[in-house]
């Protein structure tokens, strides 16, 4: 039986993964999967009922939830609120970004108790350098992954994924990357190369498109496909590393009326996924 070029390519990826002990789960067709999700921060001016309605309109079941839509306190309310999303057919995939600025157990532990109460095994984190070793201890204790989020030119802690790399390489493997491709491009770093660098420690991806690949112009977000972001190459890189987690749309400057931009972004990304011969999963 002859195999086409894509089948040969993905058979090669599977063989390489087996040989390195880094096998990921493949669909029976060996078709790459790009799982589109939504960062609820894009809806931060709206309440939970609106978020659920927006997710249904987007036909997207995967939500990276911000604490404005799943409050941390009182802790006793968290399981019930999380279940409301699940009852509506929405899977909570991650929480965050969660910030850690105080290097004390009293500050860090309640945030892990929140994740546990919400039934989450992964979150997007933004600890300071000083707090990160303490967060690592709790990551081990609670067995919860953290994708460390880079925030671009204004971030004194983690501007680029490569700033994250310098620190986490020797840390527990449950501490990895949340690469925000917008902030990455704004600081003059190639998001495609960053994804390949992160490899199997890439635990979350935040996507947006930009009007320009620089710190100033890049503050203006536009729907996916309308700007300079190399999204096709980004999807290809995610397929290359067999990325099994979520690609979350996060729009920051359309907060009064986000849905037209979200709908256009999802239509573009779904069209591209189909055009590339991938699956949305």
Secondary structure, DSSP 8 states (H G I E B T S, - for coil): ----HHHHHHHHHHHHHHHHT------TT---B-EEEEEGGGGTTS-HHHHHHHHHHHT--EEEE-TTTS-SSSHHHHHHHHHHHHHTT-EEEEE--EEE-S-SHHHHHHHHHHHHHHT-SEEEEEE-HHHHHHHHHHHHHHT-EEEEE--GGG-SS-SSHHHHHHHHTTS-TTEEEEEEHHHHHHTT--HHHHHHHHGGGEEEEEE-EESSSSTTGGGSEE-TTSSS--HHHHHHHHHHTT--SEEEE--SS-TTS-HHHHHHHHHHHHHHHHHTT-B--
